[in-house]
Amino acid sequence: MRGSVLRIRGKVQGVGFRPFVWQIAQRLMLLGDVCNDGEGVVVRLAASPEAFLGELYQHCPPLARIDSVAHQPMSWDILPSEFSIRHSNRGAMDTQIVPDAATCPDCLRELSDPADRRYRYPFINCTHCGPRFTIIRAMPYDRSSTVMAAFPLCAACDAEYHRPIDRRFHAQPVACPECGPQIFWLQGEQRRDGEMALKQAIVALRAGEIVAVKGLGGFHLAVDAGNHAAVQRLRACKQRPAKPLAVMIATAEGLPERVEALLSTPAAPVVLVAKDSLHGLSAAVAPGRNEIGVMLPASPLQHLLAQDFGGPLVMTSGNLNGRPPAIDNAQVLQDLENIADGFLLHNRDILQRMDDSVVRASGEMLRRARGFVPDALPLPAGFKDLPPILALGGDLKNTFCLVRGGQAVLSQHLGDLTQEGVEAQWQRSLTLMSQIYGFAAEHVALDAHPGYRSSQLGREMGLPVTEVLHHHAHAAACLTEHDWPLNGDKVIALVLDGLGYGEDGKLWGGECLLVNYRRSVHLGGLPAVALPGGDLAAVQPWRNLLAQCDAFVPDWLRYPETQAVRTQHWQPLAKAIARRVNAPLASSCGRLFDAVAAALNCAPYQQSYEGEAACRLEALALDAGPCSHPVALPLVNGHLDLAAFWRQWFGWQGEDGARAWAFHDVLAKGFAAMVRHHALLTGITTVVCCGGVMHNRLLRERLAFYLSDFNTLFPMRLPAGDGALSLGQAVVAAARYLNHYKDKKDVNACSS
């Protein structure tokens, strides 16, 4: 009997794909079978596949994505009598693992239905929602390969698990109150279980106490977002004086439609919204900012918390300042002993740390983690048949990236590699992801900075290494996101950030480059200015104002805007700048923002989080809105003239908000002029704008305005900053590998 074999690749495991296939087969009265294996899903049909394929694409499950279907004829020795679901086969991993998904509407209805046997069960899930990546040990994705192997199914759950027409057919995390994980409450010597645990947590929250809550990929610290004293106490205990805190709300009602749509996706990210969108919050939730991060509950336990508490809750990462978030109960009890008043825990293990993802209302990705990782990223045209390449990113906002064939998998946000405990989590995540994907790196791509811990770790692997300049990697990541082909034309890249290793060991941060995937050429940028005190300049904004004044404003002492410097003991630093003692030169856009913020007195003496001064400056400018002004940042002989800028800016007596807006405007206009200058020389019409400074909404807006007649590419689905750096490193290494491989083939062809 002639038939067909279909090989389906994509996001097709852990999403109810096999029962979906089974149901199609029942409707079409087809015979055959379906199974998972390391490469995806295999369907064998005792028929021609045309009708089946039409249904397959038309009714794909909500969490699934089909990347390819290959089919070929086959012969059946014995004609099957039905369509069946076979056990999974193991093999080389080439399918996609599904990110954790927020509770689906069907499970939410059951969670609130007193007649349902999973009523108020904090771990309700099905094939359309629930934990995935954070509980998996190996592929194929079967219960025995997850932490749920520790919870044998009861008879009722087992029947659902094996019934193809059921929504929980082969839902690996499936459980119920009889057989699944359980919550419990710990406070001092007191322990409560089940419903009493949840009630005690609500009592504590209403009393203004701090509660540690175990989630899908880590722990949150929760307090009443409307209780000012509670929020202030949380900040004091966490030693987090100013960094904004996320707020969980039970419903998105009243928020803009675009925001509600983002909040309600299976990824359920934190979405930044206008601060005045929410009412009744403590002013300490997001001081000095005009945005606030909101999230809907992402798990059944969070839904129960939000419903029972009846108001907004601060939900911030459960970690000590300077340490990564814990992922197991013993560690969180130790780490948060002096912060949390009580602990709402459960007995389902977390295998992968997974922070909340953060996006803007526009959809711009700021932090990519839960709900998005480990979604595979198809590489642009020309990137194919690649060997396993591992890229290690930078030291801040670290991610790593696995590339093989024609796809990349970007890890979750892991944070600062130099912080205690982060490197251990990095090693654990890399090991587990490599095991899951059967990935054995043959090549390592890393940042050219010799002092980066990520680069040191890469060199210790004993594999061939490709060093990639920091800003080239930023540009390459943005090109990849926009599907720019391997052999596409060169582009002009504006790469603006805090600091990165440039050509000849120079420190860059405000650069204009000529770029393709294989190489970059420096065209110009901001002039290099001293970083007084080295790394301290990134922490104390006034130091950067001193450096700018020393370089460009000889009579700076007469300007009132320099008070932030004059109140400090600045003279020894000025001497150090003159002698180049611990004052390296850097063309940093981030430090220029710090200097302007210090001049407007909106910068703290010492920043408590990266970019604090720049964020306050942006908020000041956005609150003021557009204005006319006499300030310019002229392009002189191909270089930006900061001396002219400071002279005009200091001489203009506008309001602080207007002066903040003017700075953003002239910076964008100046860089746009530089782009036009080089575009005229090269004939290039595409501009890439990337680097961490591009998370500034106003600067993006003004650059888009001044470059409106260019094909301008901004990061959107991936972070503009170091969160996508490893992807950029990976594609640069891949492009150079393919170029070398092509050259080698050409040489062999000529010599034969």
Buried (B, 14 or more C-beta within 10 A) or exposed (E): EEBBBBBBBBBBBBBBBBBBBBBBBEEBEBBBBBBBBBBBBBBBBBBBBEBBBEBBEEEBBEBBBBBEBEBEEBEBEEEBEEBBBEEBEBBEBBBBBBBBBBBBEEBBEBBEEEEBEBEBBBBBBBBBBBBBBBBBBBBBBBBEBBBBEEBEBBEEBEEBBEEBEBBBBBBBBBBBBEBBBBBBBBBEEEBBEBEEBBEBBBBBBBEBBBBBBBBBBBBBBBBBBBBBEBBBBBBEBBEBBBBBBBBBBBEBEEBBEEBBBBBEBBBBBBBBBBBEBBEEBBEBBBBBBBBBBBBBBBBBBBBBBBBBBEBBBBBBBBBBEEBBBBBBBEBBBEBBEEBBBBBBBBBBBBBBBBBBBBBBBEEBBBBBBBBBBBBBBEBBEBBEEBBBBBBBBBBBBBBBBBBBBBBBBBBBBBBBBBBEBBBEBBEBBBEBBBEBBBBEBBBBBBBBBEEBBBBBBBBEBEBBBBBBBBBBBBBBBBBBBBEBEBBBEBBBBBBBBBBBBBBEEBBBBBBBBBBBBBBBEBBBBBBBBBBBBBEEBBBBBBBBBBBBBBBBBEEBEEBEBBBBBEEBEBEEBBEBBEEEBBBBBBBBBBBBBBBBBBBBEBBBEEBBEBBBBBBBBBBBBBEBEEBEBEBBBBBEEEEBBBBBBBBBBBEEEBEBBBBBBBBBBBBBBBBBBBBBBBBEEBEBEBBBBBBBBBBBBBBBBBBBEBBEEBEBBBBBBBBBBBBBBBBBBBBBBBBBBBBEEEEEEEEEEEEE
